[in-house]
Amino acid sequence: MNSLTNDPGILACMEKHNWNVGCLAEMYPEGKVGESEVCIMGLNQNKGQKILLRLRTDDLKGFRKILSIRKVLFHELAHNVHSEHDGEFFKLMR
């Protein structure tokens, strides 16, 4: 979590868009990625008041790769502006 909160790319993006995150926390892994009907990798509550990230693997024996977690964080940060997964959301996320 520390490497994400201190990541120069994430910090630059947040500064550029004047975004704030009140709390960045781990989300317990429920469901299995690619198998379960509902299985999310991240969640943005109240446009950045709290962002939850799924850090651990489905079996709880390890952690996901930092680059995949970082990608999820950028996705959740884009929800600070756009709630829906529409064209404007994906444009901002990229």
N, C-alpha and C positions, 0 to 999 in steps of 0.2 A: 504494500500500500504506500510505503514511503517513496519508493521509486516512481510511482505514478504522481504523487502529490508534488514531487520535485522535478519531474520531467520537463526539460526546457521547451520541448515542442508543445506540450499541453499548456504550460504556463504562458507561452507566447500566444497561443490560440485564445486562451481565456482573456488575456490582456487586450488583444486585438478587438474582441467582441464585447469587452467590458462585462464578462460573465463572472459570477461568484457561485461557489458551491458551499452551502452551509455545513454539510456533513458528507464525507465519502466513507462508505462502510462496505463490509463484505455481506453478500447475500448467500444464505445457505442453499446448497444445490438440491433442488427438488426436481424430480423428473429426470429423464435421460435425454441428452442432446441428440436430436435426430430421430428419437424413438417415441417419446412421450408427446401426447397431444398438446400439453402446455408445458413449455420449458423455456424460460427466459434467461438471458445471459446478463441483463442489467435492467435497472429501473430508475427512472428520474421522477422524483416526487416533487410536485409544486415548483416546476421550472428551476430546478437546481437547489432547492432547499435541502434535499437529501438525494444522493445518488448511491445506489447499491450495485455492486458488481459481483458476479459469480466467479470467485477466484479458484476454488477447488474443483478437482475432477469429480465426475459422477460418483465414483467409488470412495471418495474422501481420502484416498491414499496419496494424493499429490496435488500439485497446483497446475493450473493452465499456463500456457506459454505467455510471457509478458506482452508480446506483440499482439496476441489475440485479445488479451484483456484491455490493452491500450486502444485497440480498434473499437471495442465495446464502449469504452469511456468516451471516445470522440462521438460515437453514435448517441450516447445519452446526453452529452453536452449540447448536441444539435437540438435536442428536445427542450432546451431552455428557450428556444425561439418558436419551434414548430412542434405542435403536439402530434399531428398526423404524419404518417409515412407517405408523404406526397412528393412531387417533383422538387418543390422548394426545399423540403427537408433534406433530400438526398444531395441536392446541389450544395447546401450549406455543410453537410457532413463531409463531403469530398473536399 
